[in-house]
Amino acid sequence: MDKHSIIQTSIFFILWKKTQSNQEGGINILEKKYNRNFSLIFPINNEKNVHFHHWIYLLVVAKKYKKKRLIRNICIAGIIQGLMYKDCFNIIGNKKNDKLFFKKFPQT
């Protein structure tokens, strides 16, 4: 990574951190603005679901666009930010305990 990429990735990381909620399980800035959850959660059966954290799909996007520095650096910053969550490796969840699966947003 060159100097420009490191600076760019650092700036994007700061922006990613600014959008996240200060509370665990809290609603972030984008979720408040658009009144929806952007997590990719798919049911497996009546009790379990799969939660594709944003850092997982950003890995795919970063790989696909590895020659496009801007996109790649946004993805790298998002991957780093996503890996900082305590539950970043919790992929299979229990629907009864998964706050994201049943997350309701206040009507504005």
ChimeraX attribute file (.defattr): number of C-alpha atoms within 10 A of each C-alpha:
attribute: neighborCount
match mode: 1-to-1
recipient: residues
	/A:1	8
	/A:2	6
	/A:3	8
	/A:4	10
	/A:5	14
	/A:6	13
	/A:7	12
	/A:8	15
	/A:9	24
	/A:10	16
	/A:11	15
	/A:12	20
	/A:13	20
	/A:14	13
	/A:15	15
	/A:16	18
	/A:17	17
	/A:18	12
	/A:19	13
	/A:20	18
	/A:21	14
	/A:22	11
	/A:23	8
	/A:24	10
	/A:25	12
	/A:26	13
	/A:27	21
	/A:28	16
	/A:29	13
	/A:30	14
	/A:31	17
	/A:32	14
	/A:33	10
	/A:34	11
	/A:35	15
	/A:36	14
	/A:37	18
	/A:38	13
	/A:39	13
	/A:40	13
	/A:41	18
	/A:42	13
	/A:43	15
	/A:44	13
	/A:45	10
	/A:46	9
	/A:47	11
	/A:48	16
	/A:49	18
	/A:50	18
	/A:51	21
	/A:52	17
	/A:53	21
	/A:54	18
	/A:55	19
	/A:56	17
	/A:57	14
	/A:58	20
	/A:59	15
	/A:60	12
	/A:61	16
	/A:62	20
	/A:63	12
	/A:64	12
	/A:65	14
	/A:66	14
	/A:67	10
	/A:68	10
	/A:69	16
	/A:70	16
	/A:71	16
	/A:72	21
	/A:73	24
	/A:74	21
	/A:75	27
	/A:76	21
	/A:77	23
	/A:78	24
	/A:79	21
	/A:80	15
	/A:81	20
	/A:82	21
	/A:83	15
	/A:84	11
	/A:85	11
	/A:86	9
	/A:87	11
	/A:88	16
	/A:89	13
	/A:90	11
	/A:91	13
	/A:92	16
	/A:93	18
	/A:94	16
	/A:95	18
	/A:96	11
	/A:97	11
	/A:98	16
	/A:99	13
	/A:100	17
	/A:101	20
	/A:102	11
	/A:103	12
	/A:104	12
	/A:105	13
	/A:106	7
	/A:107	6
	/A:108	7
